[in-house]
C-alpha cells in the first residue's frame, strides 16, 4: 500500500492524502479523510468524511473499514471552508462514495 495517494475531484484538482499512521494514533488536527480500496485498476473511493479532529476518523470509519477491503487516509486541512469545498469536489467525482461524517 502506498503512503500517499492523490485523489482528483470533479474540478480536476488533485488532493493529496496520507495513509493512517502505523502508530494507530493521529494528531487531533482538522481535515478530510477517505476510505480507499486498491486493486489492479487503481484506487476507488469507498467513503469520504470531514472532521474537526482527525484522531476520531478511524472510529468514524470503523464500520466501513470492516465491511470493505479499504484503508484509511487523511488530509490535514485546518480551514473549514476549504475542507467543505474539497469534500464536495471529491464527492462530485465519486458520487457512489459514502459520506461518513460531515460537520454541520
HELIX and SHEET records of a PDB file:
HELIX    1   1 UNK A   54  UNK A   56  5                                   3    
HELIX    2   2 UNK A   57  UNK A   60  1                                   4    
HELIX    3   3 UNK A   62  UNK A   67  1                                   6    
HELIX    4   4 UNK A   80  UNK A   93  1                                  14    
SHEET    1   A 6 UNK A   4  UNK A   8  0                                        
SHEET    2   A 6 UNK A  14  UNK A  19 -1                                        
SHEET    3   A 6 UNK A  71  UNK A  76 -1                                        
SHEET    4   A 6 UNK A  31  UNK A  39 -1                                        
SHEET    5   A 6 UNK A  42  UNK A  51 -1                                        
SHEET    6   A 6 UNK A  98  UNK A 101  1                                        
END                                                                             
